[in-house]
Amino acid sequence: MQTEPFFALNSYHVALAAVGAIVIAARWLPRLISKREPAAAPLMILFGAAAALLIPGLPTLPDPRELPQSWELVSEMTVIVALFGAGMRIDRLRPWKRWSATARMLGIAMPLTILAVALLGIGIAGLTVAGAILLGAVLAPTDPVLAADVQVGPPHEGAEHPVRFTLTTEAALNDGLAFPFVYLGVIVAAEGLLPGTWAMDWFLRDVVYRIALGAGMGWVGGKALGYILFSVPKGAILAETGSGVIALAGVLLCYGSTELIEGYGFIAVAVLGLTLRRVQENHPFHRQLHDFSESIEHALTAILLIALGSVMPILFADLTWTHAAVAILLILVIRPLSGWAALLKTDLDNRDRAVIAVYGVRGIGSIYYLCYAASHIEFINEAQLWSLIALVILMSTVLHGFSVGWAMDRLRED
């Protein structure tokens, strides 16, 4: 009878050890040179790529271009938990004037970014119209997962500087608001550039109905969950148990039920967080809910970033100089200029306006959107899209991650 060698290397155990080592290294190494919260995201991606190239015996992850479903599910869960957490962070919604900059970023900067990226995709990268629209939609939102360093703090901490408030609320809402443009790319790919046949249906269903339903379901869900947590039964309310798992349960219920009736679940869970935070808003359980969901978010993010790094050598096989040009223009020109233009004639000073305009981090949401679109229709330029988006995520996490502490230190605090 032949037995296995005593020190046989199981690829699964090699992967577990590598993930653990990468997370610890990414969190610890930056502290050797800085006391700020470490910029771990770019290091996780880079260390993940290094591990895939240098460590023998690592299992091969599914190529997201060929098997997008697992990537879609993990990125979807990460984003919905992050969106709920972003909503929970906001201590004060009023005065409503605070939302002026957010509204401008959502209503002006995001459409301008989508249009500019789509035009670049057609003119420089040689994408089809459908692929270019999808590229713009995928790269437009500010990522709620990786933009935590520029957002407001946890519940009850205050210090909601206008810059942090704007970037937090923008990240909470623009993932869902980018969805109509993702559907637009899918429709153009399926039916062609004939807006007379689909434009009205797209506007009424994918813009008006789904956005309104997402916001409504989030509000109802927040009120209902608040009632269950803080009101009934009077003598033994759930909030007193301190169990944060109820946050995840509420997110899953709200998101799943909204998607079942064809609303935007991303908008619903963000509004859920905003609404629930208004119920018994000074209760310490809000901090527990936030911290529990944030722990789940960080764990999922770490796994996803390391996984993305491990497949980047494959994705970069189709990378060209035109992709690099589009990525550089998006991060250094398009987002900053569109954000700056959107914030003109606001009460923000030039420094605050510049920080909001520049720090539109791209990340996990882009992975989800591309996987979602690819699972619904086959795009001619899918390999190019993956290469470009992987490069944008890498550049954004590196440039924004390593400079965000410096930028935040220079903000004018209230």
PEPE-V466431 format. One record per residue. N is the residue number from 1. SS is DSSP state (a for helix, b for strand, c for the rest). PHI is phi in radians with two decimals (none if undefined). D_LAST is the distance of its C-alpha to the last C-alpha in Angstrom with 1 decimal. Layout:
N:SS:PHI:D_LAST
N:SS:PHI:D_LAST
//
This chain:
1:c:none:74.0
2:c:-1.58:71.3
3:c:-1.88:68.0
4:c:-1.26:64.7
5:c:-1.00:63.8
6:c:-1.05:62.1
7:c:-1.88:59.1
8:c:-1.10:58.9
9:c:-1.62:55.5
10:c:-1.44:54.2
11:a:-1.07:51.9
12:a:-1.12:49.7
13:a:-1.22:49.2
14:a:-1.06:48.6
15:a:-1.11:45.8
16:a:-1.06:44.2
17:a:-1.12:44.3
18:a:-1.14:42.9
19:a:-1.08:39.9
20:a:-1.05:39.2
21:a:-1.13:39.4
22:a:-1.15:37.2
23:a:-1.10:34.4
24:a:-1.10:34.5
25:a:-1.10:34.8
26:a:-1.15:31.9
27:a:-1.45:29.6
28:a:-1.64:31.1
29:a:-0.99:32.0
30:a:-1.05:28.5
31:a:-1.27:27.7
32:a:-1.25:30.5
33:c:-2.13:28.5
34:c:-2.65:24.8
35:c:-1.60:22.9
36:c:-1.24:20.5
37:c:-1.00:21.3
38:c:-1.15:24.5
39:c:-1.46:25.0
40:a:-1.37:27.9
41:a:-0.99:28.6
42:a:-1.10:30.2
43:a:-1.19:32.2
44:a:-1.10:33.5
45:a:-1.13:34.8
46:a:-1.15:36.3
47:a:-1.19:37.9
48:a:-1.11:39.2
49:a:-1.13:40.9
50:a:-1.11:42.3
51:a:-1.11:43.6
52:a:-1.10:45.4
53:a:-1.47:47.1
54:a:-1.93:47.9
55:c:-1.66:48.6
56:c:-1.28:52.0
57:c:1.58:52.5
58:c:-1.22:49.2
59:c:-1.16:49.8
60:c:-1.47:49.2
61:c:-1.38:46.6
62:c:-1.10:47.5
63:c:-1.19:46.9
64:c:-1.10:44.2
65:c:-1.32:46.3
66:c:-1.82:49.3
67:c:-2.27:48.0
68:c:-1.36:44.6
69:a:-1.09:44.7
70:a:-1.13:43.5
71:a:-1.13:40.6
72:a:-1.09:39.7
73:a:-1.16:39.8
74:a:-1.19:37.6
75:a:-1.17:35.0
76:a:-1.08:35.0
77:a:-1.09:34.4
78:a:-1.09:31.6
79:a:-1.18:29.8
80:a:-1.18:30.3
81:a:-1.16:29.0
82:a:-1.16:25.9
83:a:-1.13:25.4
84:a:-1.07:25.7
85:a:-1.09:23.2
86:a:-1.09:20.6
87:a:-1.14:21.2
88:a:-1.20:21.0
89:a:-1.25:17.5
90:c:-1.31:15.8
91:c:-1.36:14.9
92:c:-2.24:14.3
93:c:-1.55:16.4
94:c:-1.86:15.8
95:c:-1.19:15.4
96:a:-1.10:17.6
97:a:-1.09:16.1
98:a:-1.03:13.5
99:a:-1.49:16.7
100:a:-1.03:17.7
101:a:-1.14:16.7
102:a:-1.07:18.3
103:a:-1.05:21.4
104:a:-1.18:21.8
105:a:-1.16:21.6
106:a:-1.35:24.1
107:a:-1.56:26.3
108:a:-2.07:26.4
109:a:-1.13:25.3
110:a:-1.16:27.2
111:a:-1.06:30.5
112:a:-1.08:30.4
113:a:-1.12:30.0
114:a:-1.06:32.9
115:a:-1.09:35.1
116:a:-1.13:34.5
117:a:-1.17:35.1
118:a:-1.08:38.2
119:a:-1.13:39.6
120:a:-1.13:39.1
121:a:-1.06:40.8
122:a:-1.34:43.8
123:a:-1.38:44.0
124:c:-1.88:43.3
125:c:-1.47:43.7
126:c:1.25:46.7
127:c:-1.39:45.5
128:c:-1.24:47.1
129:a:-1.06:45.2
130:a:-1.08:44.6
131:a:-1.12:43.4
132:a:-1.21:41.1
133:a:-1.09:39.6
134:a:-1.09:39.1
135:a:-1.03:37.5
136:a:-1.06:35.0
137:a:-1.17:34.2
138:a:-1.19:34.0
139:a:-1.68:31.7
140:a:-1.32:29.3
141:c:-1.24:27.0
142:c:-1.39:24.0
143:c:-1.32:25.1
144:c:-1.29:23.4
145:c:-1.41:25.2
146:c:-1.61:24.4
147:c:-1.67:20.9
148:a:-1.06:19.5
149:a:-1.19:17.8
150:a:-1.89:15.4
151:c:-1.75:14.9
152:c:-1.18:12.8
153:c:-1.37:14.2
154:c:-1.09:17.1
155:c:-0.95:17.4
156:c:1.30:15.9
157:c:-1.61:13.4
158:c:1.15:10.3
159:c:0.92:7.1
160:c:-1.52:8.1
161:c:-0.96:6.2
162:a:-0.93:8.6
163:a:-1.16:10.7
164:a:-1.14:11.4
165:a:-1.06:12.0
166:a:-1.12:14.4
167:a:-1.20:16.2
168:a:-1.20:16.7
169:a:-1.22:18.1
170:a:-1.09:20.1
171:a:-1.11:21.6
172:a:-1.18:22.5
173:a:-1.88:24.4
174:a:-1.40:25.8
175:a:-1.11:28.2
176:a:-1.23:30.1
177:a:-1.28:29.9
178:c:-1.40:31.5
179:a:-1.04:34.5
180:a:-0.98:36.3
181:a:-1.36:36.5
182:a:-1.11:37.9
183:a:-1.09:40.5
184:a:-1.08:41.2
185:a:-1.08:42.0
186:a:-1.12:44.3
187:a:-1.13:46.0
188:a:-1.12:46.7
189:a:-1.12:48.1
190:a:-1.48:50.4
191:a:-2.01:51.4
192:c:1.54:50.9
193:c:-1.51:49.2
194:c:-2.25:50.8
195:a:-1.04:48.0
196:a:-1.06:50.5
197:a:-1.58:51.6
198:a:-2.39:48.2
199:a:-1.07:45.3
200:a:-1.15:45.5
201:a:-1.10:45.9
202:a:-1.08:42.9
203:a:-1.14:40.6
204:a:-1.23:41.7
205:a:-1.48:41.9
206:a:-1.48:39.3
207:a:-1.74:36.6
208:a:-1.27:37.0
209:a:-1.10:38.7
210:a:-1.23:37.1
211:a:-1.20:33.5
212:a:-1.08:34.0
213:a:-1.17:35.9
214:a:-1.06:33.2
215:a:-1.12:30.5
216:a:-1.14:33.0
217:a:-1.15:34.2
218:a:-1.13:30.7
219:a:-1.14:30.0
220:a:-1.09:33.4
221:a:-1.08:33.0
222:a:-1.13:29.7
223:a:-1.12:31.2
224:a:-1.14:34.4
225:a:-1.16:32.9
226:a:-1.09:30.7
227:a:-1.11:33.9
228:a:-1.16:35.8
229:a:-1.32:33.1
230:a:-2.02:32.2
231:c:-2.07:35.1
232:c:-2.23:38.6
233:c:-1.35:40.4
234:c:-1.02:39.0
235:c:-1.50:40.2
236:c:-2.61:39.4
237:c:-1.28:36.4
238:a:-1.06:35.6
239:a:-1.05:32.0
240:a:-1.34:33.5
241:a:-1.32:35.4
242:c:1.31:32.3
243:c:-1.46:33.9
244:c:-1.33:31.4
245:a:-1.11:34.2
246:a:-1.09:33.9
247:a:-1.11:30.8
248:a:-1.11:33.0
249:a:-1.09:35.8
250:a:-1.14:33.7
251:a:-1.09:32.4
252:a:-1.11:35.9
253:a:-1.11:37.4
254:a:-1.13:34.9
255:a:-1.12:35.1
256:a:-1.10:38.9
257:a:-1.18:39.7
258:a:-1.15:37.7
259:a:-1.14:39.4
260:a:-1.10:42.7
261:c:-1.80:42.4
262:c:1.22:41.2
263:c:-1.66:37.6
264:c:-1.53:34.7
265:a:-1.13:33.9
266:a:-1.09:30.8
267:a:-1.16:29.2
268:a:-1.05:30.7
269:a:-1.27:29.1
270:a:-1.15:25.6
271:a:-1.17:26.1
272:a:-0.98:27.7
273:a:-1.09:24.6
274:a:-1.07:22.4
275:a:-1.28:25.1
276:a:-1.06:25.9
277:c:-1.13:22.4
278:c:-1.47:22.7
279:c:-1.54:25.9
280:c:0.83:25.4
281:c:-1.11:21.8
282:c:-1.67:21.3
283:c:-1.23:24.5
284:c:-1.12:24.2
285:a:-1.13:26.5
286:a:-1.07:23.8
287:a:-1.16:22.5
288:a:-1.13:26.2
289:a:-1.05:26.7
290:a:-1.09:23.8
291:a:-1.15:24.9
292:a:-1.13:28.5
293:a:-1.16:27.9
294:a:-1.16:25.7
295:a:-1.11:28.6
296:a:-1.12:31.0
297:a:-1.03:28.9
298:a:-1.13:28.7
299:a:-1.14:32.4
300:a:-1.13:33.4
301:a:-1.10:31.2
302:a:-1.04:32.7
303:a:-1.08:36.2
304:a:-1.21:35.6
305:a:-1.18:34.1
306:a:-1.13:37.0
307:a:-1.10:39.5
308:a:-1.08:38.1
309:a:-1.05:38.5
310:a:-1.18:42.0
311:a:-1.73:43.1
312:a:-1.05:41.4
313:a:-1.00:44.6
314:a:-1.27:46.5
315:a:-1.14:44.0
316:a:-1.33:43.8
317:a:-1.10:47.6
318:a:-1.74:47.2
319:c:-1.30:44.3
320:c:-2.24:45.0
321:a:-1.14:43.5
322:a:-1.17:42.7
323:a:-1.08:40.6
324:a:-1.06:38.7
325:a:-1.11:38.3
326:a:-1.11:36.8
327:a:-1.10:34.4
328:a:-1.12:33.2
329:a:-1.12:32.9
330:a:-1.08:30.9
331:a:-1.29:28.3
332:a:-1.74:28.1
333:a:-2.18:29.0
334:a:-1.14:29.2
335:a:-1.07:26.0
336:a:-1.04:23.9
337:a:-1.22:25.8
338:a:-1.16:25.9
339:a:-1.16:22.1
340:a:-1.10:21.5
341:a:-1.11:24.1
342:a:-1.13:22.8
343:c:-1.68:19.3
344:c:-1.06:20.9
345:c:1.12:20.2
346:c:-1.78:16.9
347:c:-1.39:13.7
348:c:-1.27:12.4
349:c:-1.38:13.0
350:a:-1.09:15.8
351:a:-1.15:14.1
352:a:-1.10:12.1
353:a:-1.06:15.4
354:a:-1.16:17.4
355:a:-1.12:15.7
356:a:-1.08:16.2
357:a:-1.16:19.7
358:a:-1.42:20.8
359:c:-1.57:19.8
360:c:-1.81:22.2
361:c:-1.21:24.0
362:c:-1.81:27.6
363:c:-3.00:29.4
364:a:-1.07:31.0
365:a:-1.03:30.9
366:a:-1.13:33.0
367:a:-1.08:35.6
368:a:-1.08:35.9
369:a:-1.06:36.3
370:a:-1.19:39.0
371:a:-1.09:40.9
372:a:-1.08:40.8
373:a:-1.12:42.2
374:a:-1.16:44.7
375:a:-1.36:46.0
376:a:-1.77:46.7
377:c:-2.76:48.4
378:c:-1.53:49.6
379:c:-1.67:47.9
380:c:-1.08:49.9
381:c:-1.74:47.0
382:a:-1.05:45.7
383:a:-1.09:46.3
384:a:-1.13:44.5
385:a:-1.07:41.6
386:a:-1.12:41.2
387:a:-1.05:41.5
388:a:-1.16:38.9
389:a:-1.20:36.4
390:a:-1.07:36.9
391:a:-1.15:36.3
392:a:-1.08:33.0
393:a:-1.08:31.7
394:a:-1.09:32.8
395:a:-1.12:31.3
396:a:-1.14:28.0
397:a:-1.14:27.5
398:a:-1.22:28.6
399:a:-1.15:26.6
400:a:-1.30:23.4
401:a:-1.10:23.8
402:a:-1.53:24.4
403:a:-1.97:21.7
404:a:-1.15:18.7
405:a:-1.08:17.7
406:a:-1.06:17.8
407:a:-1.17:15.8
408:a:-1.16:12.9
409:a:-1.12:12.9
410:c:-1.75:12.4
411:c:-1.27:9.3
412:c:-1.41:6.6
413:c:-1.34:3.8
414:c:-1.19:0.0
//
